[in-house]
Amino acid sequence: MTSLLAIDTGQAACSVALWRDGAVAAHRLSPMPKGHAEALVPMIEEVQAEAGFAFEDLDAFAVTVGPGTFTGLRVGLATARGLAVAAGKPLIGVTTLEAIAWPVRRETKEDAAIVATFDARRNEAYLQCFAASGASITEAALVSLDEVATHVPDRALICVGTGAALVRDRLTSHVHTIALASAAALPDARVVAEIAADRPTETEELPGPLYLRAPDAKLPKKPLTASPSEPS
């Protein structure tokens, strides 16, 4: 794929990257636990001004689909969908776990596995395992830290992500070596662009969010009604 615009707002950072002719042509990244909605569009405009492109001239768009924060994922997906539909271009979804695992290939031995993981709090972690080639071994899942050992392969491991140290510390009975990767713990649109550039775009369906945990906010079970003393 010649050119695409990649967006990530899935975790505690916001980033945008333009992929053109096999390399990143422009890039912006800011760590932020919240505030993605205010930061994303100006960041896209900065990348567009630097690289000089029109959305309709791109081959595709790419966006992280989760797991991640509910608000962050909604911001990225809504923006990417809007741009893709307006430009009449395909939109490629990449998981946040894929995005942090991909760079670790460079520091992984052939017989080892990459454990990509985010701290999900509540004694849980988002986790997915990959081969040294980057191919997925397991599906993305929300797992209890007490049961991590049942979700990783029986081989040497290299862990990456905000949950990497937590996962390593729970694998004390693992018979193989466990290392912490030097790669970034958060997704980056540059990596999302690199992954998406090699993906087919035959499907016309827009990717949806990968939610592995129900939202904390709960809707009331019954509609609220005004009391007799209140105006209707």
C-alpha positions in Angstrom: 0.0 0.0 0.0 1.5 3.3 -1.1 0.0 5.8 1.4 -2.2 5.7 4.5 -3.0 7.8 7.6 -2.8 5.9 10.9 -4.4 7.0 14.2 -4.0 5.7 17.8 -6.0 6.9 20.8 -6.5 3.5 22.5 -4.3 3.8 25.5 -2.6 6.6 27.5 -1.2 8.4 24.4 -2.4 10.0 21.2 -0.5 9.7 17.9 -0.9 10.2 14.2 1.4 9.0 11.4 1.4 9.3 7.6 2.8 6.2 5.8 4.1 7.0 2.3 6.2 4.8 -0.1 7.3 2.3 2.5 8.2 4.7 5.3 6.7 7.2 7.8 6.6 10.6 6.2 5.2 12.6 9.2 4.4 11.7 12.8 3.1 13.2 16.0 2.8 11.5 19.4 1.8 12.9 22.9 1.5 10.8 26.1 -1.9 11.6 27.6 -4.2 9.6 29.9 -7.2 11.7 28.7 -7.9 14.6 26.4 -7.7 12.6 23.1 -10.8 14.3 21.7 -9.2 17.8 22.0 -5.7 16.7 20.8 -6.5 14.4 17.8 -7.8 16.7 15.1 -5.0 19.4 15.6 -2.5 16.5 15.5 -3.9 15.3 12.2 -3.8 18.8 10.8 -0.1 19.1 11.8 0.8 15.9 10.0 -1.2 16.9 7.0 0.5 20.3 6.9 4.0 18.8 7.2 3.5 16.0 4.7 1.3 17.9 2.2 -1.5 15.4 1.3 -5.2 15.3 0.7 -7.3 12.7 2.4 -8.9 11.6 -0.9 -5.4 10.9 -2.3 -4.6 8.3 0.3 -5.0 4.6 -0.3 -6.5 3.9 3.2 -6.8 4.8 6.8 -5.8 2.8 9.9 -6.8 3.0 13.5 -6.3 1.0 16.7 -9.5 -0.8 17.8 -8.6 -1.9 21.4 -8.4 -3.1 24.0 -8.1 0.3 25.6 -10.1 3.0 27.3 -13.7 3.4 26.2 -13.4 7.2 25.6 -10.1 7.0 23.8 -11.3 4.2 21.5 -14.5 6.0 20.6 -12.6 9.2 19.7 -10.1 7.4 17.4 -12.7 5.1 15.7 -15.2 7.9 15.2 -12.6 10.2 13.7 -11.0 7.5 11.5 -14.4 6.3 10.3 -15.5 9.8 9.4 -12.3 10.5 7.4 -12.5 7.1 5.6 -16.2 7.5 4.7 -15.8 11.1 3.5 -12.7 10.2 1.4 -14.3 6.9 0.1 -11.3 4.9 1.3 -11.0 1.6 3.3 -10.3 1.7 7.1 -8.0 -1.0 8.6 -8.3 -2.0 12.2 -5.2 -2.9 14.3 -5.4 -4.0 17.9 -3.4 -2.1 20.5 -1.7 -5.4 21.6 -0.5 -6.0 18.0 0.9 -2.5 17.9 3.1 -2.9 21.0 4.1 -6.5 20.1 5.3 -5.7 16.5 8.5 -3.8 17.3 9.5 -6.5 19.8 10.2 -8.8 16.9 13.6 -7.2 16.6 14.7 -8.3 20.1 13.0 -11.7 20.2 14.8 -15.0 19.6 13.2 -17.3 17.1 12.0 -19.9 19.6 10.6 -17.3 22.1 7.1 -15.8 22.3 6.1 -12.2 22.8 3.6 -11.4 25.5 1.8 -8.1 24.9 -0.1 -6.9 27.9 -1.7 -3.9 29.4 -2.5 -3.4 33.1 -6.3 -3.5 33.3 -6.3 -3.0 37.1 -8.5 -5.0 39.4 -5.9 -7.7 39.4 -6.4 -8.2 35.7 -4.5 -7.7 32.4 -5.3 -7.5 28.7 -3.0 -10.1 27.1 -2.2 -11.6 23.8 0.8 -13.8 22.8 2.7 -13.6 19.5 5.4 -15.6 17.8 8.8 -14.0 17.1 7.6 -13.4 13.6 4.7 -11.2 14.9 2.0 -13.8 14.0 -0.6 -14.1 16.8 -0.5 -17.3 18.9 -3.5 -16.5 21.1 -6.6 -14.2 20.9 -6.7 -11.0 22.9 -8.2 -11.6 26.3 -8.9 -10.1 29.7 -7.3 -12.4 32.2 -6.8 -12.6 35.9 -3.2 -12.1 37.0 -3.6 -15.2 39.2 -4.2 -17.2 36.0 -1.6 -15.7 33.7 0.4 -18.9 33.5 -2.5 -20.7 31.7 -2.5 -18.1 29.0 1.1 -18.1 27.9 3.0 -20.7 25.9 5.6 -23.0 27.5 8.7 -21.4 26.1 11.0 -18.4 26.6 9.0 -15.2 26.9 9.6 -11.5 26.3 6.9 -9.2 27.8 5.9 -5.7 26.6 3.3 -3.2 27.7 2.1 -1.5 30.8 1.3 -4.9 32.3 4.7 -6.5 31.5 6.2 -6.4 34.9 3.0 -7.5 36.5 2.8 -10.5 34.2 6.4 -11.4 34.7 6.1 -11.4 38.5 3.2 -13.8 38.3 5.1 -16.3 36.3 7.5 -17.3 39.0 6.9 -21.0 38.3 7.6 -20.7 34.6 10.5 -22.9 33.7 11.8 -20.8 30.8 13.4 -17.3 30.8 11.2 -14.3 31.0 12.5 -10.9 29.8 11.1 -7.4 29.6 11.2 -5.8 26.2 13.0 -2.5 25.6 10.3 -1.4 23.1 7.6 1.2 24.0 4.9 0.1 26.4 2.2 2.1 24.5 0.9 1.9 20.9 2.3 4.3 18.3 0.6 5.3 15.1 3.9 4.8 13.3 3.7 1.0 14.1 0.0 0.9 13.3 0.8 2.3 9.9 3.6 -0.2 9.2 1.3 -3.1 10.2 -1.7 -1.8 8.2 0.4 -1.1 5.1 0.8 -4.9 4.5 -2.9 -5.8 5.2 -5.5 -6.5 2.5 -8.4 -4.0 2.2 -11.0 -6.1 0.3 -13.6 -5.8 3.0 -15.9 -2.8 2.9 -16.9 -3.2 6.5 -15.7 -0.6 9.0 -13.8 -2.0 12.0 -15.5 -1.8 15.4 -14.1 -1.5 18.9 -12.5 -4.5 20.7 -14.0 -4.2 24.1 -12.9 -7.0 26.5 -14.5 -5.5 29.6 -18.0 -4.0 30.1 -18.0 -0.2 30.8 -18.0 0.9 34.4 -20.9 3.3 33.9 -24.3 1.6 34.2 -27.5 2.8 32.7 -30.5 2.8 35.1 -32.6 -0.3 34.8 -35.8 1.7 34.8 -36.4 5.1 33.2 -36.4 8.0 35.7 -39.8 9.7 36.1 -40.6 13.0 37.6 -42.3 13.0 41.0 -45.9 14.3 41.2 -44.6 17.6 42.6 -42.2 18.1 39.6 -43.3 19.5 36.3 -43.5 17.0 33.5 
